[in-house]
Amino acid sequence: MTEILTITAPSELRATPQLPASKSISNRALVISALACRSDADCHGMLYDTARLPENLSDCDDTKTLLQALAMLDGRSGKADVVIDIGAAGTAMRFLTALLATSEGSFLLTGTERMKRRPIGILVEALQQLGADIRYEGEEGFPPLRISGRQLDGGIVEMQGSVSSQYISALLMLAPVLHNGLELRLKGDIVSRPYIDLTLWMMREFGADAGWTSGNVITVRPSGYQHRPYLIENDWSAASYWYEMMALTADEDAEIRLPGLHDSSKQGDAAVRYIFSMLGVKTEVSRSVEGEVRSEERGTRSEEGGAIVLRKSDRVAPRLDYDFVNSPDLVQTIVVTCAAKGIPFHFRGLQSLRIKETDRIDALVRELRKVGFVLRVENADELVWDGERCEPSLEPIDTYEDHRMALSFAPLSLRFPQISIRHPQVVTKSYPHFWDSLRSAQFIVSSE
C-alpha cells in the first residue's frame, strides 16, 4: 500500500529545527579525502580509509550511498571486478565515475532504472580524452559503466559550460592527482557557477592549487591533496523549505532559528536569502553566547556559534522574474511559494531540471494544478505563471521519486487546511529528519 502523509500546519510558527549537514559539501569532502588518501602514508596504499572521515557528514541517502561505495574500496587496492550500485544517487554516479577512472582495479558502476536513463556521456568522453578506460555496459551515453582504473596524465579538456556542474566538479576534483594536472576550458554560458566555485574552494582547503585563470578557463596544477580534519557546515538547500514556511505563514510574529549555517557560506543555495527577501522574509544573523544548539532530532550539538534567524517582513514583490541558472535546486521551493502567495513569475535557467530525479518542470505543472494553479511552459525550459487559477482537486501530491517535490509542497499546508504527500519517504535523499522537524514545530503529520 502506498504511504500518504497528511500535514496540518499550526496557527503559530516558532521553530529551531536541526538542519542536515550540507550534502554538496559532504560528497565533495568524501571524494577529496579519498584522493588525499593516495599520497598519505597513513593510508598504507588503500584506495580509501573510512576511519578518517570528515566531521558532521550528511546522513542523507546520497551521502550514505557514496560512503558505502567508498567503504567497498577500503583496503581493496588493485582488486578487480568490484560492483558498485549507487541506486538513485546522481552525484555519486558522476563523482565515482571520475574517481574510479584513476583507482587501481576494475569496477562496474550501476544504479536504478531511472539512473540508467540519466546521461553521463559528456563526463565519460572528457575522461576518455584524458586516457581513461571506460566502456558502456548498456546504451551508449548512459550507465552502467565498466571502468578499468589507471594513472591518467591529464592535459587540456574542452567542455560546454552549460552542462551539469557535477560533470565539471568531478573532473576538477580528480585533477590534482593527474600527472600533468588539468586545464579545463568551458565554452559558452557557464551554468551553476556557484557549485563550481564551491568545488574549487574545497579543493584549496585540502591543499590543491586550483582556480580560474580567465573568464572561462580553470587551471589545476598537479599538487595532490593533503589530508586534514574537516567539519561540514549545515545545508542551505534544506533551509529553503523553512524560508518557504516563513513566507507562507499568517503568523506575523513567527520566528525560525536555523543553527549551523554559515553567513559567508560558499554554498550556491545561500542565494535563498536574497530571493526570499523579495517574498516577505527577513534574514538576521544571531550570535549565540553559548555557541551551541541542541538537536531535537539527532541528540547532537551544533558548535556553530549562532544561527540564521527568519522573521516576517513587509517587502513582497508584485512579480518575480529570475534566472535560476546558478541555483536550480531552489526552483521548486520558489515556484510553489510564489504561486501560494499570488505572485506572478517568469523563471528561466531551468534546463537542468529536465534530467533530475524526475522531469521537475512537468512535475511542477501537474502537481500545482492539483492545488489550483495553472502554470505555463515556454521555450521548453521556462516556467511562467500569470495568475491563472483552476478548481483545486486537493489530491495527494505525487513525488515522482524526487525528494524536492515532497519538501517544497509540504509547506503549502500553511495555506490550505491540509496537504497530503504520496511516497513521503523520498525526503531521505537529502533531508531524512524533515517530517520529525515539522512535528517539533507543531505541525500535525499523520499517515493515511
N, C-alpha and C positions, 0 to 999 in steps of 0.2 A: 504494500500500500504506500502511495506517495505521501510523504510527510508535508504538512502545511502548517506554518506558524501564523498566528493572528496577533497583530500588535496593536495595542491601545495606548495612546500617549497620556501622560499626566498633564494636569492643568498648570502646574508649576514645574519649571525646569531648573534644577540645581544638580550639578554632576561634577565628579572628579574621576573620570574613567582612566584606567591604566591602558594606554595605547600599546600596541605591539611595537617591537623594535622594527626599524626600517628593513623591509625585505630587499630593497635595492642595494643598500649598504651591506647587509648581511651576505648576500650572494656574491657580491664583488669581493668582500673581505675573505670569504672562503676560498675563492679561486686564487686570489693573490697569495694567500697563506700557503696554498698547495704549491704554487710556483716557487715561493720563497723556500719551501722545504728542500727543493732540489739542490740548493747550494749551501744548505745548513748541515754542518757535520753532525749535529744532534739528531737529525732525521735518519742517519745511518743508511742512506741510499733508498729509503722508502719513497714511493710516489706521493704519499700524504701521511701526516701524523695527526690522527684525530685526538691525541692527548693534548694538543696545543691549539685550542680553538679561540677565536675572538670572544669577548665577553658580551653578554646581553644579546645573543643571537636571536633572531626572529624565530618564533615557534609556529610559523605558518607552514602550510603544506609544501609550498615551493622550496623554502629553505630546508625543510626536513628532507625533501627528496634529493636535493643537491648534497646535503650532508651524508645521506645514506649512500649515494653514488661514490662520494669521496672515500667513505669508510670501506667500500669494496676495493679501493686501491691501497688501503693501509697495509703496508708490508708486502705488496704484490708486485714489486718492480720486476718487469721483464716477463711476467706470466701472460700466457696467451688466452684468447677466447673468453674474455670477460663480458658477460651480457649485462647491460645496464638499461633498465626500463625506467624512464623518468615520468611515466604517466602523462599528465596534462601540463607539466611544468615547462612552459616555453622558455623561460630564462635559463633553466638548467640545460635544455637541449642546445641552445646557442652557445652558452659558455663552455659546456663539456665538449662540444664538437671541436672547439679550438684547443682546449686543454689536452684532450686525448690525442690530438694530432701530434703532440710532442711528448707524449708519455710512452715509455717503453712497453711494448706489448700489443696485442690485437684485441679490439673491442667491437661489440655490436651495440649500437646506441639506438634505442627504440622508445615508443611511447603509445599513447592511446590512439584509437582510430582518428579522432579529431587531430591529434598531433601529426599523424601521417598525412594530413591534408594541409598542414601549415608549412609554407615554403621555407627552405633552408639553402637553396641553390646558390644564392648570392654569396653567402659566407663560405660554402664549400668551394666555390670557384676561386675565391680570394685565397683560401688556404692552399688550394692546389697550385696556384701561381707561385706560392712560396715553397712548393715541393712536397706538400702533404699527400699522403696515400689514403684517400677517402673514396669509397665506392658506394653507390646506391644499391640497397638490397631490394628495393621495390621500384616505385615510379621515380623517374629521374627528377631531381629537384626537391625531393621530399624524403623525410625519414621513412624507414630506418636506414642507418648508415653503418657501413663496415669501415672501421678506422684502424690502420696499422701505424702506430706511433713511431716517430723518428725525430732526430735532431733536424731542425729547419734552419736554413741560412738567413732568411729574412730578405729585405730589399724594399722595392717600391711597389705599392699596390694602389690602383685607382678604383674608386667605388662611387656610386651615386650617393650624394649626401641625403637624398630623400628616403633611403632605406631605413629599416628599423635600427634605432640606435644600439640595440643589443648586438647586431652583427658587428658594428663598429667597436663597441666596447669589448666584445670577445677577442677581436684582433689586437686591440690596444693592450689589453692585459697580458696577452701572450708575448708581446713584442720585446720586453726587456730580456727574455731568455733566448731570443733568436740570436744566431751568431753575429749577424750584422745589424741587428735592430730592425726598425721599420720606418719607412716614410709613407704615410697614408695620405693620398690626395683625394679629396672629396669634391665631386663635380656637381654643379648646380646648387639648388637650395638645400640647406642643411636643416633637417628636422630634428626635434627632440635634443637640441644642442645642450640644454642643462644636464641631461643624462650623460652625455659625452664628457662634459666638464667635471661631473661628479666622478666619473671613472678616472680621469687624469689626476684629479685631486687626491683620490685614494691611492693611486699608483705612487704618487710622490710621497705620500705618508709612509709608504713602505720602501722608500729609497730609490725609486725609479727616476730616471732622467727623461721626462716626457712633457710635451707641451705643444701649443700651436706655434708654428714658425711663420705662418702667414694666414690670411683670412680663411683659407680652405685646406691648409696642409698641416698635418700633425707629425712631428718627428719624435721617435722614441729610440734612444741610444741603448746599446747592449750592456746595461748596467747591472742587470739582475735585480733581485729584491733582497731586502733584509727583514728577517722575521722580527716582530715586535708585538708586545701586548696591545690589544686594540679593543676599545669599548664602542659598541654600536649605539647610535642615538635612536630615539623613537621615530615613528613613521608619520610624515606629513600627509601622505595619502590617506591614512586612517583618520587623521584629524579632520579631513574634509567632510566626513559624514556628521561630525559634531558641529562644524560650521553650518552645515545644512540645517541641522536641528535648531540652532540658534536663529537662523534666518526664518524658519517656518513657525516657531512657537509664538503664541499670542501673549506669553508672559513677558511683560515689559521689564520686569526685574530679574529676568533669567541670568544665570551665571554658569559658565562651564570652565573648569580649570583643567588644562592639559599638561601634565608634568612630562619631563623628559624630552621636550622638543627644543632644538637649538634655534634661537632667534637669527643666528647667522648661518643657518644650515645651507649646505650645497645641494640639498635635495630639490629637484625641479618643481615638485609639487608644493613647495613652500610658497609658490605663487598664489596659492589658495587665499592667503592673507589679503592680497591686492584685489583679487576678483570679488571676494565677499565683502570687501569694503564698499563695493557698489551695490551690494544686495542687503544692506541693513545690519552688518555685523562689524563690531569694533574689536580690534585685537590689541591687547595690552600685554606687556611683559612684567611678570611679578617675580621679584627676587625673594626667595624664601630664607628666613633666618635659620631654620633647621636644616634646609638643604636636602630634604628627603621627603618623599610622599609614599605612604604605604599603598601597595597594590591590593585592592579588594579581590581581584580575580586570581592572582597568582601567589599572593602572600610574600612578595618580594619587595624590595625598596628601590626607588629610582634615586640615584645620587646626583641627579641634575639639580643644581641649586636654584630652583624656581619653577615657574610654569608659564605657559601661554594662557591668558585669561580672555574668554569671549563674553561680550555683552552686546545688547541691542544698540543700534544707532538709528538716527532718523534719515540717514543718507541711503536712498534707494533710487537707482537709475530707472528712468521711464522705459528704457530699451537697452539691450546689451548686444553689441557686435564685438566678436572676439575671435582671434585666431589661436587655436589650441595646438599649433604645430609643435610647441615646446612642452606641452603638458597634457598629452592625450588621455592620461588616466583620470583626469578631473572632469572629463566631458559629461559622463552620466550624472555625476553629482550636480553639476551646474545646470544641465538641461532640465532635470527634474525640479530643482529649486526654482528656476525662472518660471517654468510652467505653473507650479503651485502658487507662486506669488503674483501671477498675471503679468509677467514682464516679457514682452515680445523679444525675440532674439534672432540673430543670424550668425551661426557659428561655422568657421572654416578650419582648415588644417586637420581634418578628421580622417585622412586617407588610411592611416594605420588601423583604424577601428574595424575595418572590414576583415582583418586577419587576426583578430584577437581570439580569446576563448570562444567567442561567437561573433557573428556579424553584429557589432554593437549598434550600428546605425539602424538597421532593420529592427533589432530588438527594442530599441527605444521607441520607434514609431509604433510598433504593435502594442507594447505594454502601456504607454502613456494614453493610448486610445481607450484602454480599459478604465482609466480614471478621468476620461472626458476631455483629453487634449489631442488636437489633430495637428501633427507635425508634417512638414513637407521636406522632401529631399531634393536638393538642387545640385546639378553638376556631379552627381554620383556620390560626392563626399562632403556635402554641406547640409546642415540642418537648419531649417527655418520654422519659426512659429510666429504667426501674425495675430494670435489671439483667438483663432478658430476653436470652438468647443463642440463637443458632441455629448449625447447622453451617456453617462458613465455606466458600465456594467458592474464595476467593482468585483470582477472575477479575480481569483488569486493571480498574483504576478508570477509569470514564468521567469526562471533564472537562466535557462539555456547553458547550464554548467559554467556560468560566469559569476564569480563572486561579487563583482561590482554592480551587477543588476540587483542582487539582494540588498547590498549595503546602501545603495543610493535610493532605493524605493521605500525601504523601511521607515525613514523619517517622514514620509507622506502621512503617517498616522497622526501627525500633528495638525493636518488639515482635513482629515476625514475621520469619521467615527472610529474606523479601524481599517487596517490594511493587512491583507493576507499574502504570504510569500510561499511559493511552492519550491520544494527542494532547498530549504534554508541552510542545509549543511555546507553548501558551496562556499560560505564565508571562511571556512577553514583554510582556503587557499592563501589568504592574506591577513585575516583578522579573526582567528579562531575563537576569541572570547567575546565577540561582538554582542551576541544575544544576552550573555550574562551581564555585560556592561549596560545594556538597555535596562535590564531588570534592576540593576543597582541604582539607576537613575529614575526608578519608579514607573517605568513603562510596564504594562502587563503584556507578557509574551507567553502565549499558550498554544499548545498543539491541538490540531483537529484530528 
